[in-house]
Amino acid sequence: MKKILVIFCLSFFVTGCLLGVFFSWQAFWQRSRVGVESVSFFIETGEGARQIAYRLRTEHLISSRLFFNIYVWMTGVENRFQPGIFFLTKGMSYKQLVSLLTHPETAEVVITIPEGYTIAQIGNLLISKGLTTSDEWFAVVGDPAIDTRANPEGRMPKDFSKEFSFLSSKPLFVSLEGYLFPDTYRFLQTSTTEELVRKMLENFDRKFPEEWQKVIVSSGRSLHDVVTLASIVEREVHTEPDRALVADLFLRRLGVGMPLQADSTVNYVTGKKDPSISFADRDIDSLWNTYQYSGLPLGPISNPGAAALEAVVYPKANDAWYFLTDASGVVHYARTNQEQNQNKARYLP
């Protein structure tokens, strides 16, 4: 009987030692293999440690929920897990995982900014994710559709021109509209508003090829003019062939002093999304209203994507001077005002 008891105690001791070694390995010493692709892991606000352990096991990021929960209990971090998205790799120790998942500065928010979004729309998107506030946002990017020379109450943007040479042709008295490059971003939850904007400007710098800049210089236009026109093209038409055609049409209008008469510029001033603007809105006195003022607006009306920018850099020659878009999104071109009126009667309600 004593022999059996000794064997049992010895087996229990050995098993305990093995479990202890296994736990220690999982908790402290285990390391993810080099080259292993990271996996996104999202923690919702209010999600508890046990729920997190369950999902980590389900996604094969840990091998034992029990041991993970024991480690969390031993380290007293049950209530410290942070909401947000984290990028983890398989094979990480519990210490590494818990360190990442309980520190807010490591949590990332993934946000996609669509092409053609305005700074106001981008701001609302970031605000909805808790990354900034309205006051902080516009204090950095400036107020849209405002010339701060004429309206001193308008907020001027932060001057980033010393960091980014592509901003050298942008007037200081207009916002950063046009230069916050549309893309999918990973932002740290602890990022300042200035850091958010700087990341988008850095992306613009990367995505605007040097070859385009050479073409712009040779054309005699400024980069600000190109971004401004691209922002209108982005809002007016939505296919690559149409963008290049409309870009050429607008450039020829500018060349002969003919107003652009783009409804999108009026909607930018009013904040509306009317496919056909009213006569009252058309008469609004604003340097962004291309019905009231010939030439380009004082600044962009949206943040254009690469396709719209490329269309303005490399427009496609054509002989149309007018265009309209029907209810199904098809663009119809006209060489004369008479043809345009015929298209209006035929394609517009």
C-alpha positions in Angstrom: 0.0 0.0 0.0 2.8 2.4 0.9 4.5 1.5 -2.4 1.4 2.4 -4.3 1.1 5.7 -2.4 4.7 6.6 -3.1 4.2 5.8 -6.8 1.1 7.9 -6.9 2.8 10.8 -5.2 5.8 10.5 -7.4 3.5 10.5 -10.5 1.6 13.5 -9.3 4.9 15.3 -8.6 6.3 14.5 -12.1 3.0 15.5 -13.8 2.9 18.7 -11.8 6.5 19.5 -12.8 5.7 18.7 -16.5 2.7 20.9 -16.3 4.7 23.6 -14.6 7.4 23.4 -17.3 4.7 23.5 -20.0 3.0 26.5 -18.4 6.3 28.3 -18.0 7.2 27.6 -21.6 3.9 28.9 -22.9 3.9 31.9 -20.5 7.4 33.2 -20.8 9.8 31.4 -23.1 7.9 30.6 -26.2 8.6 32.8 -29.2 6.9 33.1 -32.6 8.9 31.9 -35.6 10.6 34.4 -37.8 8.6 35.1 -41.0 5.2 34.1 -39.6 2.5 36.4 -40.9 0.7 38.5 -38.4 -3.0 38.0 -37.7 -5.4 40.8 -36.9 -7.2 40.4 -33.6 -10.0 42.8 -32.6 -11.1 43.4 -28.9 -14.5 45.0 -28.5 -15.2 47.5 -25.8 -16.2 45.7 -22.6 -15.0 42.3 -23.7 -13.8 40.2 -20.7 -10.6 38.2 -20.3 -12.4 34.8 -20.6 -14.0 35.8 -23.9 -10.7 37.0 -25.2 -9.0 33.7 -24.1 -11.7 31.7 -25.9 -11.2 33.6 -29.2 -7.4 33.5 -28.9 -7.7 29.7 -28.7 -10.3 29.5 -31.5 -7.9 31.4 -33.7 -5.0 29.2 -32.7 -3.0 32.0 -31.1 -2.8 30.1 -27.8 -2.8 26.4 -27.1 -4.5 26.5 -23.7 -7.3 28.7 -22.5 -6.8 27.4 -19.0 -3.2 28.2 -18.8 -3.8 31.6 -20.4 -6.5 32.4 -17.8 -4.2 31.3 -15.0 -1.5 33.6 -16.3 -3.9 36.5 -16.6 -5.1 35.8 -13.0 -1.5 35.5 -11.7 -0.5 38.9 -13.2 -3.7 40.7 -12.2 -4.6 42.1 -15.6 -8.1 40.8 -16.0 -9.5 44.3 -16.3 -6.7 45.9 -18.4 -7.4 44.5 -21.8 -7.8 47.4 -24.4 -10.3 47.7 -27.2 -9.0 48.0 -30.7 -7.3 45.9 -33.3 -4.0 44.2 -32.6 -1.6 42.4 -35.0 -0.4 39.1 -33.4 1.7 36.2 -34.6 1.2 32.5 -33.7 3.6 31.2 -31.1 3.8 34.4 -29.0 4.2 33.7 -25.3 1.4 34.7 -22.8 3.6 37.4 -21.5 4.0 38.9 -25.0 0.3 38.6 -25.8 -0.8 40.1 -22.5 1.7 42.9 -22.8 0.3 43.8 -26.2 -3.3 43.4 -25.4 -3.3 45.5 -22.2 -1.4 48.5 -23.5 -3.5 51.1 -25.3 -0.5 52.4 -27.3 -0.3 49.1 -29.2 -4.0 49.0 -30.1 -4.6 50.0 -33.7 -7.7 51.2 -35.5 -8.0 50.3 -39.2 -9.8 52.9 -41.2 -10.5 53.1 -45.0 -10.9 56.5 -46.4 -12.7 56.4 -49.8 -11.6 58.3 -52.8 -13.3 61.7 -53.1 -14.0 62.1 -49.3 -13.7 65.7 -48.1 -11.8 66.7 -45.0 -15.1 67.0 -43.2 -16.1 63.4 -44.1 -12.7 62.1 -43.1 -12.9 64.0 -39.8 -16.3 62.5 -39.1 -14.9 59.1 -39.8 -12.0 59.6 -37.4 -14.2 61.1 -34.8 -16.6 58.1 -34.9 -13.6 55.9 -34.1 -12.6 58.1 -31.1 -9.3 59.2 -32.7 -9.9 62.9 -32.7 -12.5 65.6 -32.0 -14.1 68.2 -34.3 -12.1 71.1 -32.7 -8.8 69.2 -32.9 -9.4 68.0 -36.4 -10.2 71.4 -38.0 -7.5 73.1 -35.9 -5.0 71.0 -37.9 -6.6 70.7 -41.4 -8.3 74.1 -41.5 -11.9 75.0 -42.3 -13.2 73.9 -45.7 -14.3 76.4 -48.4 -12.9 79.3 -46.5 -10.4 81.9 -47.5 -8.9 83.0 -44.2 -7.7 86.2 -45.6 -11.2 87.4 -46.1 -12.6 85.5 -43.1 -10.2 85.8 -40.2 -12.6 83.7 -38.0 -11.8 80.7 -40.2 -9.2 78.3 -38.9 -6.0 78.1 -41.0 -4.4 74.7 -41.3 -1.1 73.8 -39.7 1.7 74.6 -42.1 3.4 71.3 -43.2 5.2 72.8 -46.2 8.6 72.5 -44.6 8.1 68.8 -44.2 6.4 68.1 -47.5 7.7 70.0 -50.6 4.5 69.1 -52.6 2.6 71.6 -50.4 4.8 74.5 -51.5 2.3 75.6 -54.2 -0.7 75.4 -51.8 -1.8 78.8 -50.4 -1.5 78.9 -46.6 -4.9 80.5 -46.3 -6.9 77.4 -47.5 -7.3 74.1 -45.9 -5.4 70.8 -46.5 -8.3 69.6 -48.6 -7.0 67.5 -51.5 -3.8 66.3 -49.8 -5.1 63.6 -47.3 -4.6 60.6 -49.6 -7.5 58.1 -49.7 -6.3 54.7 -48.5 -6.6 52.1 -45.7 -4.7 53.2 -42.7 -3.7 51.7 -39.4 -3.8 54.3 -36.7 -2.6 53.9 -33.1 -5.4 54.8 -30.7 -3.0 57.1 -28.9 -2.1 59.1 -32.1 -2.5 62.8 -32.0 -4.5 64.5 -34.7 -1.4 66.0 -36.1 0.1 62.5 -36.3 -3.0 61.2 -38.2 -2.7 64.0 -40.7 1.0 63.6 -41.1 0.6 59.9 -41.9 -1.9 60.8 -44.7 0.4 63.5 -46.1 3.3 61.0 -46.1 1.2 58.6 -48.1 0.4 61.4 -50.6 4.1 61.9 -51.0 4.7 58.2 -51.6 1.8 57.8 -54.0 2.5 60.8 -56.2 5.2 59.6 -58.7 8.2 61.7 -59.6 7.3 61.2 -63.2 4.0 63.0 -62.7 5.8 65.9 -61.1 8.0 66.2 -64.1 5.0 66.3 -66.4 3.4 69.0 -64.3 6.5 71.2 -64.4 6.7 70.8 -68.1 3.0 71.8 -68.5 3.5 75.0 -66.6 0.8 74.1 -64.1 1.3 73.9 -60.3 0.8 70.8 -58.3 -1.9 72.6 -56.4 -3.8 73.3 -59.7 -3.5 69.6 -60.6 -4.8 68.4 -57.2 -7.6 71.0 -57.3 -8.8 69.9 -60.8 -8.4 66.2 -59.9 -10.6 66.8 -56.8 -13.4 68.1 -59.2 -12.9 65.2 -61.7 -13.1 62.8 -58.7 -16.5 64.1 -57.7 -17.9 64.5 -61.3 -17.2 61.1 -62.9 -16.3 57.7 -61.7 -14.6 55.6 -64.4 -11.1 55.9 -65.6 -11.9 56.6 -69.3 -14.4 59.3 -68.3 -11.9 60.9 -65.8 -9.3 61.3 -68.6 -11.9 62.7 -71.0 -13.4 65.2 -68.5 -10.0 66.3 -67.3 -9.2 67.3 -70.9 -12.5 69.0 -71.3 -12.0 71.0 -68.1 -8.4 71.9 -69.1 -9.6 73.2 -72.5 -12.3 75.3 -70.7 -9.6 76.8 -68.4 -7.4 77.5 -71.4 -10.1 79.7 -73.1 -11.4 81.3 -69.9 -14.7 79.3 -70.0 -16.2 78.6 -66.5 -16.0 75.0 -65.4 -19.6 75.1 -64.2 -19.2 71.9 -62.1 -22.1 71.2 -59.8 -19.7 69.4 -57.4 -18.0 72.7 -56.6 -21.4 74.2 -55.5 -22.2 71.2 -53.5 -18.9 71.5 -51.7 -19.8 75.0 -50.6 -23.3 74.1 -49.5 -22.5 70.7 -48.1 -25.2 69.1 -50.2 -25.1 66.1 -52.5 -27.6 67.3 -55.1 -27.1 65.7 -58.5 -28.7 68.8 -60.0 -28.1 72.0 -58.1 -30.7 74.7 -57.6 -30.6 78.2 -59.1 -30.3 79.7 -55.6 -27.3 77.5 -54.8 -25.8 78.3 -58.2 -25.8 82.0 -57.3 -23.9 81.6 -54.0 -20.9 84.0 -53.9 -17.9 81.7 -53.2 -14.5 81.4 -54.8 -15.2 77.6 -54.8 -18.3 78.2 -57.0 -17.3 77.5 -60.6 -20.6 78.9 -61.9 -19.8 82.3 -60.4 -16.1 82.4 -61.0 -14.1 81.2 -64.0 -10.9 79.4 -63.5 -10.1 76.9 -60.8 -11.5 77.2 -57.3 -9.2 78.5 -54.6 -8.5 75.0 -53.5 -9.6 71.3 -53.9 -13.2 70.2 -53.1 -12.3 66.6 -52.1 -9.3 64.3 -51.6 -8.8 62.6 -55.0 -7.4 59.2 -55.5 -4.5 58.2 -57.7 -6.8 57.6 -60.8 -8.2 61.1 -60.7 -4.8 62.6 -60.3 -3.3 60.6 -63.1 -6.3 61.6 -65.4 -5.3 65.3 -64.9 -1.6 64.6 -65.4 -2.4 62.5 -68.6 -5.8 63.8 -69.9 -7.3 62.2 -73.1 -7.8 64.6 -75.9 -11.3 64.9 -77.3 -13.6 67.5 -78.8 -16.4 67.7 -76.2 -17.0 70.9 -74.3 -20.0 69.7 -72.3 -21.0 66.6 -70.4 -23.7 65.3 -68.1 -24.3 62.1 -66.1 -27.6 60.3 -66.3 -29.4 58.5 -63.5 -27.6 55.2 -64.2 -24.2 56.9 -64.1 -23.4 56.9 -67.8 -21.6 60.1 -69.0 -22.9 61.8 -72.2 -20.7 64.3 -74.0 -21.6 67.2 -76.3 -19.6 69.5 -78.6 -22.0 72.3 -78.5 -24.5 73.9 -76.1 -27.3 72.8 -78.4 -26.2 69.2 -78.2 -25.9 69.5 -74.4 -29.5 70.7 -74.2 -30.6 67.8 -76.3 -28.8 65.4 -73.9 -30.5 67.1 -71.0 -33.9 66.6 -72.5 -33.1 63.0 -73.4 -31.2 61.7 -70.3 -32.2 63.9 -67.4 -35.6 63.6 -65.6 
